[in-house]
Amino acid sequence: MGRKAKAPAVKPARREAELRPATIEAFLAQQQEQDLLRFITCGSVDDGKSTLIGRLLWEAQQLFDDQLAALTAESKKYGTQGEAIDFALLVDGLAAEREQGITIDGAYRFFATNKRKFIVADTPGHEQYTRNMVTGASTADVALLLVDASQGVLTQTRRHAYLVSLMGIRHVMLAVNKMDLVGFDRAVFERIDASFRQFAQTLGFESITTLPLSALKGDNILARSANTPWYSGPTLMGYLETIKVKPKVSGKFVFPVQWVNRPDSKFRGFSGSVAEGRVQVGDEIRVTASGQTAKVAAIVTMDGPLVEAAAGDAVTLKLAREIDASRGDVISLSASPLDTTDQFEATLVWMDAEAGLIGRVYEVKLATQWASASITNIKHRVDINTLAHEASRQLGLNDISVCTLALSKPLAFDTYEHSRALGSFILVDRFSHTTVAAGMIRHSLRRAQNVHKQALSITRKDREKLNGHKGRVIWFTGLSGSGKSTIANALEVELHAQGRRTYILDGDNVRQGLNKDLGFTDADRVENIRRIAEIAKLMMDAGLVVMTAFISPFMREREMARELIGADNFVEVFVNTPLEVCELRDTKGLYKKARAGLLPNMSGIGSPYEPPASPQIVLDSTTKTRECVKRLLELIV
């Protein structure tokens, strides 16, 4: 790259020689000795986060000639400052960001002074991009929370402050920006400072430093501004260079396996990055899931072997003996094993427009571990303005809620307070593969350790032998009035005549007892099907042929039932009767009520019905029931 740019227009408050060593060699040597501070800029939209970072980089002489030339040209095309440089364009790199004048995606910048190295994450202020802010905060040590002096503390300011607290950041600088718009009024500054401190009393911050500044004009960035003679605190750069952040020292070695490294038949190692702690050649390690142990024979890196590896090191561990481990396993020291759980309480930040529902199955990723997970309870949602706890039946976009989750298998874990690596996770939609939530584990649930599967003497195989046939589940799905119950009943009559043990789980019948407490909201429908799937599995285990006749409108829950019961034992029957035919039948009068607005959640009318993508058989009840049963018997007998 080119030489460092000369200061345009206004001279920086510090000379370049004060920020840089005299030679490149001295600079590189100095950088190796410096510590690294990661910080995030956050706050409400249009508070000036990108402008502040751009101004900071320029004031600190971090721009080269070619960057300055490009910035000057882009400022004329996209800028919002007339003929002046628009510093926000340094970090707003997407075309959409420049056209709209907002930050959409997170941007990271590295810079250094003669005292410290920095990585800054510029994150969006818009509520719809909360996921980007959470990502940036997940690795930060300090939060630079901006407030527009002319607007004061807003809802999104409070949201970001709360999220910063949840993500474990304990040092906050409240940067009251755009002080030039209020005439550098001390009273305005002090009012904003008092308002924020009152809100943040319960957030657990170790330090809050409030700074009056103007990112656009450069006030209090590198040097004290003559416009704020009443302010005696540090400048922005002074704060960043001197804030002391205590690194968390973990007593446990945590090594999530990312890859089994086997370049040839003579070498087999486990590759990944050390998440916490340290390991030495000769240490005995343990694979958490299997409990297998082995000693470390070598620690291999691209730059040669190491005697010891510590947190942050990307290494391959070669063991003294062969053990079974693969991607997704977590390795610890044998003397300090990790805890596992399949149920825990966590704080979830919901990031998807589609609601999160109790009972719906998602994929959870914790470190390199994957499992299926479902929300079993929403304990409360946090009101971001008052921090009050509110009752909630589902999770909406940007909701912050405390929930309990159940996993399909135990995973190595820790609380987020003690471990970011093993205490944080994401939830992923199983169909769209979208990340729908970020979570921080609060604690394991006691029942995760207290409930154990009981081995029974009589097995499913024994029951099926006594019955003379195998158990399985015939899952009928279709709109109300499609003929599911009629066909299921006719099928049971025929199977019973053949001497097979059967049972029908019918939607209306089950709602009169087991599911009497459930309504017809999306959340209730999900829970309804979850319970039915569990009951059907138990009845199949008894060796019965179970028929379920439910609308079961959502593809995700039908897929959950298939996986729970087992694909080999699950026959999905789609009764594909047209909506207009179902409405003409309307034997229960439900469609009439729905069209009159009395049933807002009627499947196919006010609530969606998602047809199966690949059912084993598709039936149309406008044909004779006898023909439908004949086709089913050919498939299942």
Phi and psi in degrees as a GROMACS rama.xvg file:
@    title "Ramachandran Plot"
@    xaxis  label "Phi"
@    yaxis  label "Psi"
@TYPE xy
-75.9117  178.767  GLY-2
-71.0647  164.403  ARG-3
-62.5739  140.721  LYS-4
-73.7084  146.416  ALA-5
-74.3728  151.557  LYS-6
-67.5263  121.789  ALA-7
-84.702  149.177  PRO-8
59.0539  -81.0606  ALA-9
-104.833  133.693  VAL-10
-74.0788  140.252  LYS-11
-62.4511  157.797  PRO-12
-72.4819  -25.0455  ALA-13
-119.088  147.565  ARG-14
-74.3012  151.962  ARG-15
-58.2394  -36.3393  GLU-16
-62.0857  -26.6318  ALA-17
-74.9311  -22.5589  GLU-18
-97.9976  -25.3069  LEU-19
-122.502  142.893  ARG-20
-65.4132  166.163  PRO-21
-69.308  -31.3768  ALA-22
-126.785  161.039  THR-23
-62.8161  -41.2011  ILE-24
-61.1724  -43.5205  GLU-25
-65.8084  -36.953  ALA-26
-64.4373  -45.0534  PHE-27
-65.5798  -40.6932  LEU-28
-63.915  -40.1628  ALA-29
-66.2649  -39.848  GLN-30
-63.8367  -34.9495  GLN-31
-64.9085  -26.8306  GLN-32
-89.1312  -15.9948  GLU-33
-78.7695  151.024  GLN-34
-85.6739  164.515  ASP-35
-112.401  129.398  LEU-36
-112.051  123.779  LEU-37
-100.287  127.254  ARG-38
-137.287  158.016  PHE-39
-120.862  141.178  ILE-40
-101.969  132.049  THR-41
-148.891  177.185  CYS-42
136.382  -173.243  GLY-43
-74.8657  166.491  SER-44
-64.0182  141.418  VAL-45
70.045  20.3418  ASP-46
-83.6721  -8.12061  ASP-47
98.7172  28.4681  GLY-48
-64.7237  -50.1886  LYS-49
-65.3726  -38.6854  SER-50
-62.2671  -40.3609  THR-51
-63.8557  -44.4219  LEU-52
-64.8885  -44.3637  ILE-53
-59.6067  -43.6392  GLY-54
-65.3423  -39.9073  ARG-55
-61.576  -43.9072  LEU-56
-64.3369  -39.8687  LEU-57
-69.8356  -46.5306  TRP-58
-60.526  -34.8987  GLU-59
-85.768  11.9685  ALA-60
58.9504  44.7833  GLN-61
-101.676  6.78409  GLN-62
-105.88  139.957  LEU-63
-93.7842  166.347  PHE-64
-56.1566  -43.9675  ASP-65
-68.1805  -35.0941  ASP-66
-66.3368  -41.1886  GLN-67
-66.1362  -39.2235  LEU-68
-64.5229  -43.4076  ALA-69
-65.0335  -39.8618  ALA-70
-64.0592  -40.9188  LEU-71
-63.0596  -43.0832  THR-72
-66.8145  -42.0179  ALA-73
-70.4763  -29.7966  GLU-74
-64.0002  -35.3147  SER-75
-69.7347  -31.7747  LYS-76
-85.8871  -45.3488  LYS-77
-111.913  -15.3521  TYR-78
-61.7585  158.259  GLY-79
-113.563  11.1995  THR-80
-114.503  27.2636  GLN-81
67.6582  -127.066  GLY-82
-83.1727  -10.6528  GLU-83
-80.0631  164.298  ALA-84
-71.1685  135.772  ILE-85
-99.6217  100.467  ASP-86
-66.5931  -22.3917  PHE-87
-61.2089  -26.1132  ALA-88
-68.3088  -14.5926  LEU-89
-65.0322  -32.8525  LEU-90
-113.958  -19.9453  VAL-91
-85.6138  88.7735  ASP-92
-93.7069  -19.3125  GLY-93
-74.0371  146.376  LEU-94
-59.8745  -40.7698  ALA-95
-64.3454  -34.2465  ALA-96
-66.014  -41.0015  GLU-97
-72.4439  -36.9743  ARG-98
-69.4354  -38.4842  GLU-99
-92.5736  -15.1196  GLN-100
72.0254  30.5741  GLY-101
-134.252  162.518  ILE-102
-92.6944  129.796  THR-103
-110.731  -49.591  ILE-104
-106.948  160.821  ASP-105
-73.0477  143.34  GLY-106
-128.271  138.716  ALA-107
-116.993  137.925  TYR-108
-133.386  138.99  ARG-109
-106.202  137.654  PHE-110
-153.768  169.863  PHE-111
-148.929  148.472  ALA-112
-116.77  -173.786  THR-113
-78.2832  3.78037  ASN-114
-115.338  -26.1089  LYS-115
-161.493  155.621  ARG-116
-100.728  150.604  LYS-117
-136.415  144.493  PHE-118
-124.69  120.367  ILE-119
-112.556  135.643  VAL-120
-108.225  118.036  ALA-121
-94.4727  118.633  ASP-122
-118.148  154.71  THR-123
-68.5336  152.176  PRO-124
-95.9297  -19.6327  GLY-125
-65.203  141.429  HIS-126
-59.8551  -35.1853  GLU-127
-68.4389  -14.4482  GLN-128
-108.204  29.3588  TYR-129
-56.9474  -35.0295  THR-130
-57.8782  -37.4851  ARG-131
-67.3881  -36.5949  ASN-132
-66.6567  -43.484  MET-133
-61.5685  -40.3872  VAL-134
-60.722  -45.2172  THR-135
-65.2164  -36.686  GLY-136
-73.993  -20.6431  ALA-137
-64.7506  -21.657  SER-138
-118.134  5.72062  THR-139
-86.7406  152.445  ALA-140
-99.3659  -30.14  ASP-141
-135.492  146.275  VAL-142
-113.108  129.655  ALA-143
-103.059  98.6534  LEU-144
-97.9127  113.405  LEU-145
-91.0408  144.985  LEU-146
-132.856  132.926  VAL-147
-74.5035  118.844  ASP-148
-58.1506  -29.9523  ALA-149
-82.0498  -12.2754  SER-150
-109.558  -31.8265  GLN-151
81.3602  -167.812  GLY-152
-75.5211  119.598  VAL-153
-108.416  174.5  LEU-154
-57.9014  -42.8276  THR-155
-69.4362  -29.0603  GLN-156
-61.354  -45.9654  THR-157
-65.5389  -40.5442  ARG-158
-60.053  -47.2482  ARG-159
-67.4488  -36.0795  HIS-160
-63.0095  -42.611  ALA-161
-66.3697  -42.3814  TYR-162
-64.1018  -40.5541  LEU-163
-58.3068  -42.2696  VAL-164
-64.329  -45.2921  SER-165
-60.0876  -36.2499  LEU-166
-79.2216  3.1899  MET-167
88.5044  9.3325  GLY-168
-79.085  128.726  ILE-169
-114.118  -2.15537  ARG-170
-123.999  124.594  HIS-171
-127.502  132.61  VAL-172
-105.534  119.04  MET-173
-88.3338  103.482  LEU-174
-94.0112  106.035  ALA-175
-83.2042  98.0262  VAL-176
-90.1364  167.967  ASN-177
60.2363  36.6034  LYS-178
-62.8896  -23.2284  MET-179
-64.5503  -25.5449  ASP-180
-73.6515  -19.7431  LEU-181
-113.897  20.1342  VAL-182
66.9884  27.7958  GLY-183
52.2516  42.6266  PHE-184
-72.7794  118.023  ASP-185
-62.4151  -37.9917  ARG-186
-62.5088  -40.2328  ALA-187
-62.281  -46.1991  VAL-188
-58.502  -48.1147  PHE-189
-68.1456  -32.779  GLU-190
-67.0271  -41.4969  ARG-191
-66.7478  -41.6964  ILE-192
-58.993  -47.3266  ASP-193
-65.4858  -40.469  ALA-194
-62.8432  -43.9494  SER-195
-68.8797  -42.6646  PHE-196
-63.1662  -35.4474  ARG-197
-65.2334  -43.1263  GLN-198
-64.4569  -37.0096  PHE-199
-87.0314  5.87203  ALA-200
-56.5084  -35.4051  GLN-201
-101.122  9.24352  THR-202
-88.9201  -6.56407  LEU-203
78.485  22.2532  GLY-204
-72.9757  138.769  PHE-205
-79.3712  -31.641  GLU-206
-148.993  141.16  SER-207
-128.697  119.5  ILE-208
-115.848  126.009  THR-209
-107.612  132.26  THR-210
-130.655  127.317  LEU-211
-86.0859  131.483  PRO-212
-154.786  169.329  LEU-213
-131.848  105.7  SER-214
-63.1299  -35.4027  ALA-215
-68.5159  -40.3602  LEU-216
-94.2967  -17.4444  LYS-217
92.4853  9.89885  GLY-218
-67.6825  128.227  ASP-219
63.2243  25.5821  ASN-220
-83.1608  -61.3392  ILE-221
-107.198  -31.0726  LEU-222
-133.592  157.675  ALA-223
-63.0379  141.628  ARG-224
-91.6185  139.231  SER-225
-67.6463  -14.4681  ALA-226
-79.7942  -12.4865  ASN-227
-127.331  63.3317  THR-228
-64.3728  -19.2279  PRO-229
-81.613  -5.88282  TRP-230
-99.5139  129.686  TYR-231
-119.509  5.7294  SER-232
-81.7837  -171.82  GLY-233
-75.3254  158.213  PRO-234
-75.5637  171.695  THR-235
-61.4974  -48.8068  LEU-236
-66.3672  -38.1332  MET-237
-60.1518  -40.4217  GLY-238
-65.3947  -47.4124  TYR-239
-64.8158  -33.8803  LEU-240
-77.2038  -21.2397  GLU-241
-116.545  -14.4414  THR-242
-61.0387  130.4  ILE-243
-99.3076  121.621  LYS-244
-115.33  120.978  VAL-245
-79.7159  116.85  LYS-246
-68.6319  140.2  PRO-247
-73.2085  127.241  LYS-248
-104.706  116.793  VAL-249
-93.0283  137.246  SER-250
-85.719  -3.89129  GLY-251
-111.401  146.385  LYS-252
-92.3174  122.424  PHE-253
-123.981  118.776  VAL-254
-133.737  93.6204  PHE-255
-72.6917  126.079  PRO-256
-76.7923  123.723  VAL-257
-100.534  -24.2788  GLN-258
-164.165  139.169  TRP-259
-90.4604  113.694  VAL-260
-92.3499  108.838  ASN-261
-136.002  78.6731  ARG-262
-69.0011  -26.7022  PRO-263
-154.832  179.32  ASP-264
-70.0108  -12.8108  SER-265
-95.2068  -9.95263  LYS-266
-131.359  132.844  PHE-267
-143.982  121.426  ARG-268
-141.693  171.455  GLY-269
-116.382  118.991  PHE-270
-101.702  148.359  SER-271
168.988  -173.948  GLY-272
-111.084  137.421  SER-273
-67.3411  116.19  VAL-274
-80.7153  -38.566  ALA-275
-150.442  154.841  GLU-276
72.5888  -157.189  GLY-277
-150.446  160.297  ARG-278
-142.193  147.216  VAL-279
-123.097  156.288  GLN-280
-59.0286  130.797  VAL-281
100.992  -17.3166  GLY-282
-67.3265  145.849  ASP-283
-92.0903  127.121  GLU-284
-110.139  164.144  ILE-285
-131.687  136.136  ARG-286
-85.1041  118.492  VAL-287
-59.6932  -45.8938  THR-288
-66.7443  -44.7173  ALA-289
-95.0059  -22.5856  SER-290
82.4543  1.18747  GLY-291
-68.2454  145.746  GLN-292
-124.885  155.574  THR-293
-165.182  160.378  ALA-294
-94.7441  148.897  LYS-295
-78.1149  117.738  VAL-296
-88.2769  -32.0621  ALA-297
-159.637  151.328  ALA-298
-117.863  113.056  ILE-299
-108.439  137.97  VAL-300
-134.762  172.501  THR-301
-64.1527  -26.5449  MET-302
-97.126  8.66627  ASP-303
118.223  175.405  GLY-304
-73.2273  152.869  PRO-305
-120.808  153.1  LEU-306
-85.2881  -31.9249  VAL-307
-143.619  144.019  GLU-308
-122.991  141.573  ALA-309
-125.434  175.783  ALA-310
-51.4818  131.299  ALA-311
97.4142  -16.7627  GLY-312
-77.5548  131.993  ASP-313
-93.2109  114.797  ALA-314
-141.034  168.824  VAL-315
-119.877  126.094  THR-316
-95.1807  120.891  LEU-317
-100.845  128.615  LYS-318
-101.145  159.179  LEU-319
-74.7754  -19.0361  ALA-320
-144.157  158.886  ARG-321
-73.7908  129.686  GLU-322
-133.543  162.426  ILE-323
-90.6427  110.458  ASP-324
-150.685  153.594  ALA-325
-150.478  178.732  SER-326
-55.3537  132.973  ARG-327
105.298  -19.7684  GLY-328
-76.6727  154.799  ASP-329
-121.243  127.126  VAL-330
-102.977  139.772  ILE-331
-132.877  176.205  SER-332
-74.5237  142.238  LEU-333
-59.5473  -34.6656  SER-334
-76.2611  -15.4787  ALA-335
-131.034  70.7436  SER-336
-66.4793  154.591  PRO-337
-90.7846  152.379  LEU-338
-81.1638  154.326  ASP-339
-126.915  156.536  THR-340
-155.174  154.219  THR-341
-119.766  7.04713  ASP-342
-147.953  131.791  GLN-343
-153.416  164.702  PHE-344
-101.241  138.144  GLU-345
-147.01  158.173  ALA-346
-93.358  124.626  THR-347
-108.775  135.491  LEU-348
-106.629  109.71  VAL-349
-82.4778  130.449  TRP-350
-119.419  9.43169  MET-351
-117.893  147.006  ASP-352
-68.3185  -29.4885  ALA-353
-79.4957  133.66  GLU-354
-63.1383  147  ALA-355
-88.3646  129.561  GLY-356
-120.813  143.974  LEU-357
-62.3883  132.864  ILE-358
92.6365  -21.6449  GLY-359
-70.0594  140.189  ARG-360
-94.3138  132.068  VAL-361
-124.515  175.18  TYR-362
-101.827  135.559  GLU-363
-110.428  136.282  VAL-364
-118.455  116.165  LYS-365
-124.586  112.153  LEU-366
58.3265  -123.386  ALA-367
-101.381  8.61831  THR-368
-88.2287  141.181  GLN-369
-124.273  144.944  TRP-370
-159.52  166.528  ALA-371
-82.8524  146.609  SER-372
-146.29  147.599  ALA-373
-134.681  148.24  SER-374
-80.0933  119.715  ILE-375
-94.9525  -21.0625  THR-376
-162.788  141.902  ASN-377
-106.399  104.586  ILE-378
-70.5854  -43.8125  LYS-379
-169.731  159.788  HIS-380
-107.642  147.328  ARG-381
-94.6321  124.046  VAL-382
-74.6486  115.741  ASP-383
-70.0381  -19.4232  ILE-384
-84.6651  -38.251  ASN-385
-111.42  -11.2853  THR-386
64.9442  15.2425  LEU-387
-71.921  154.9  ALA-388
-94.6545  126.942  HIS-389
-118.906  144.606  GLU-390
-68.9384  146.817  ALA-391
-154.769  143.515  SER-392
-103.322  -13.4061  ARG-393
-153.054  169.575  GLN-394
-107.388  123.779  LEU-395
-103.279  168.872  GLY-396
-53.1545  126.862  LEU-397
71.1595  7.30098  ASN-398
-64.6624  143.872  ASP-399
-116.487  113.751  ILE-400
-136.942  151.387  SER-401
-97.3268  123.708  VAL-402
-133.99  162.773  CYS-403
-109.018  144.079  THR-404
-129.721  147.013  LEU-405
-118.557  136.034  ALA-406
-108.725  159.574  LEU-407
-76.2605  -16.7745  SER-408
-157.341  156.969  LYS-409
-67.4029  140.409  PRO-410
-124.183  150.452  LEU-411
-65.4477  135.62  ALA-412
-151.508  169.569  PHE-413
-153.023  170.165  ASP-414
-76.8621  152.023  THR-415
-63.7946  -30.0383  TYR-416
-59.9987  -33.5642  GLU-417
-101.5  -20.4624  HIS-418
-154.417  115.041  SER-419
-69.9017  -32.7087  ARG-420
-68.0416  -44.4622  ALA-421
-104.978  1.82805  LEU-422
-109.259  -3.68174  GLY-423
-117.419  150.182  SER-424
-155.054  169.688  PHE-425
-126.805  153.439  ILE-426
-107.784  136.95  LEU-427
-123.899  132.631  VAL-428
-66.4911  133.845  ASP-429
-74.5259  -20.0678  ARG-430
-100.633  -48.6672  PHE-431
-86.4865  -15.5262  SER-432
62.5658  22.7718  HIS-433
-82.0177  140.733  THR-434
-74.8265  114.085  THR-435
-98.3983  -18.9552  VAL-436
-158.304  151.304  ALA-437
-112.63  141.116  ALA-438
-133.375  150.839  GLY-439
-125.465  120.444  MET-440
-72.5197  129.724  ILE-441
-91.927  -47.6634  ARG-442
-169.352  158.996  HIS-443
-75.7205  151.406  SER-444
-86.0238  140.632  LEU-445
-60.3407  -34.6027  ARG-446
-66.4288  -16.9509  ARG-447
-63.7336  -30.7023  ALA-448
-97.0877  -19.603  GLN-449
-91.2539  -18.4068  ASN-450
-104.462  125.259  VAL-451
-131.369  146.004  HIS-452
-70.1228  132.552  LYS-453
-95.2158  126.354  GLN-454
-76.0983  131.739  ALA-455
-109.074  148.112  LEU-456
-73.7009  -38.036  SER-457
-94.6904  123.425  ILE-458
-101.307  173.143  THR-459
-59.137  -39.3925  ARG-460
-61.0218  -39.1266  LYS-461
-64.8936  -41.5124  ASP-462
-68.0836  -40.5216  ARG-463
-64.6999  -35.6452  GLU-464
-65.046  -40.4657  LYS-465
-67.0565  -39.0697  LEU-466
-73.3629  -27.314  ASN-467
87.9937  10.1173  GLY-468
-159.982  165.29  HIS-469
-85.0695  150.068  LYS-470
-82.9436  146.978  GLY-471
-161.198  170.83  ARG-472
-119.9  124.768  VAL-473
-103.307  109.066  ILE-474
-101.599  103.976  TRP-475
-86.6897  132.076  PHE-476
-135.707  147.356  THR-477
164.173  171.41  GLY-478
-65.7733  162.215  LEU-479
-61.4412  131.279  SER-480
86.4075  3.93425  GLY-481
-75.1739  -20.0959  SER-482
108.21  15.2027  GLY-483
-58.4745  -52.3391  LYS-484
-65.7518  -37.7631  SER-485
-63.3301  -46.4322  THR-486
-69.3554  -41.459  ILE-487
-61.6711  -40.6979  ALA-488
-65.9912  -43.1261  ASN-489
-64.6218  -37.0157  ALA-490
-65.6422  -41.8715  LEU-491
-62.5038  -40.0703  GLU-492
-57.8046  -44.8107  VAL-493
-67.5478  -43.2116  GLU-494
-65.6839  -38.79  LEU-495
-62.8928  -39.1564  HIS-496
-64.6728  -26.614  ALA-497
-86.3618  1.90445  GLN-498
86.2359  20.136  GLY-499
-95.957  142.844  ARG-500
-85.4699  123.125  ARG-501
-136.051  166.169  THR-502
-158.934  142.095  TYR-503
-105.704  125.822  ILE-504
-98.2617  103.396  LEU-505
-99.5875  141.204  ASP-506
-54.6813  -49.9579  GLY-507
-65.9546  -40.7459  ASP-508
-65.3736  -42.777  ASN-509
-66.3448  -35.0068  VAL-510
-71.3081  -9.84326  ARG-511
-87.2426  -7.16401  GLN-512
-137.557  -90.2214  GLY-513
-52.1595  -43.5449  LEU-514
-109.183  30.3939  ASN-515
-63.2336  -25.6801  LYS-516
-82.5063  -3.90002  ASP-517
-100.105  144.19  LEU-518
-98.3246  -145.418  GLY-519
-126.855  20.9592  PHE-520
-71.1639  166.68  THR-521
-56.9977  -41.6308  ASP-522
-63.5733  -41.2495  ALA-523
-68.0792  -36.813  ASP-524
-64.6472  -39.0936  ARG-525
-62.7951  -46.3738  VAL-526
-66.0437  -37.12  GLU-527
-57.5545  -47.8492  ASN-528
-71.6215  -35.4099  ILE-529
-59.4907  -45.2875  ARG-530
-65.2491  -41.7915  ARG-531
-62.785  -41.3215  ILE-532
-61.9416  -41.6634  ALA-533
-64.8774  -43.3312  GLU-534
-65.5235  -42.9076  ILE-535
-60.8107  -37.4215  ALA-536
-65.0488  -42.9161  LYS-537
-63.6922  -42.2077  LEU-538
-68.3045  -35.513  MET-539
-64.13  -37.9529  MET-540
-63.1433  -25.3424  ASP-541
-79.8103  -1.02165  ALA-542
91.4956  11.9376  GLY-543
-89.0967  154.948  LEU-544
-91.3263  111.37  VAL-545
-103.804  130.41  VAL-546
-112.988  128.455  MET-547
-113.463  127.205  THR-548
-117.874  88.7147  ALA-549
-133.441  151.275  PHE-550
-59.1309  -42.6312  ILE-551
37.1483  70.3903  SER-552
-72.3027  -19.5731  PRO-553
-103.065  131.855  PHE-554
-60.7522  -37.3578  MET-555
-61.0188  -42.4569  ARG-556
-73.2215  -33.5078  GLU-557
-66.6924  -36.9382  ARG-558
-68.0756  -37.6165  GLU-559
-60.1944  -43.5569  MET-560
-62.5594  -41.6589  ALA-561
-60.1958  -45.8184  ARG-562
-68.7322  -38.9321  GLU-563
-64.6859  -44.8688  LEU-564
-80.1258  -31.7404  ILE-565
106.337  127.221  GLY-566
-58.1975  -33.0481  ALA-567
-71.7129  -19.3901  ASP-568
-108.003  4.34952  ASN-569
-118.02  121.16  PHE-570
-116.339  112.816  VAL-571
-91.1156  121.702  GLU-572
-114.327  115.685  VAL-573
-97.1166  110.824  PHE-574
-86.9614  93.0472  VAL-575
-91.0074  66.3067  ASN-576
-89.6186  129.512  THR-577
-56.5555  148.062  PRO-578
-56.9016  -40.7466  LEU-579
-65.1613  -33.1451  GLU-580
-69.8137  -41.9692  VAL-581
-60.7434  -40.1296  CYS-582
-67.9838  -36.6653  GLU-583
-65.4014  -37.2505  LEU-584
-68.4526  -58.6584  ARG-585
34.9589  52.3384  ASP-586
-62.0225  -24.8661  THR-587
-102.155  -2.54696  LYS-588
73.6005  17.0166  GLY-589
-74.4087  -39.4813  LEU-590
-65.8811  -37.6334  TYR-591
-60.7107  -43.1412  LYS-592
-65.7113  -40.066  LYS-593
-64.3936  -44.1647  ALA-594
-65.2106  -25.3952  ARG-595
-86.4963  -0.127099  ALA-596
83.8441  11.0574  GLY-597
-89.1477  -16.1566  LEU-598
-126.306  86.2357  LEU-599
-68.0908  -19.2634  PRO-600
-110.275  26.5259  ASN-601
-68.053  124.089  MET-602
-61.4253  131.952  SER-603
90.8916  -15.7897  GLY-604
-116.247  -73.3596  ILE-605
-97.8204  -12.2242  GLY-606
-130.959  143.381  SER-607
-70.7215  150.973  PRO-608
-119.225  123.226  TYR-609
-101.608  105.981  GLU-610
-61.8218  148.791  PRO-611
-61.512  143.044  PRO-612
-78.3587  -39.3456  ALA-613
-147.709  70.1506  SER-614
-70.4764  157.158  PRO-615
-67.3965  -29.7962  GLN-616
-152.083  143.037  ILE-617
-116.771  127.679  VAL-618
-118.503  152.898  LEU-619
-126.625  113.206  ASP-620
-73.2285  -1.00376  SER-621
-73.1016  -16.3763  THR-622
-84.1995  171.647  THR-623
-67.174  140.133  LYS-624
-57.5361  -36.9522  THR-625
-60.3121  -39.3719  ARG-626
-67.3828  -37.9801  GLU-627
-63.6468  -43.2704  CYS-628
-65.7515  -39.1088  VAL-629
-60.1907  -43.7574  LYS-630
-63.7035  -40.2984  ARG-631
-65.2692  -42.0277  LEU-632
-63.767  -38.5796  LEU-633
-61.8954  -30.7118  GLU-634
-81.3629  -41.2566  LEU-635
-103.926  -19.4583  ILE-636
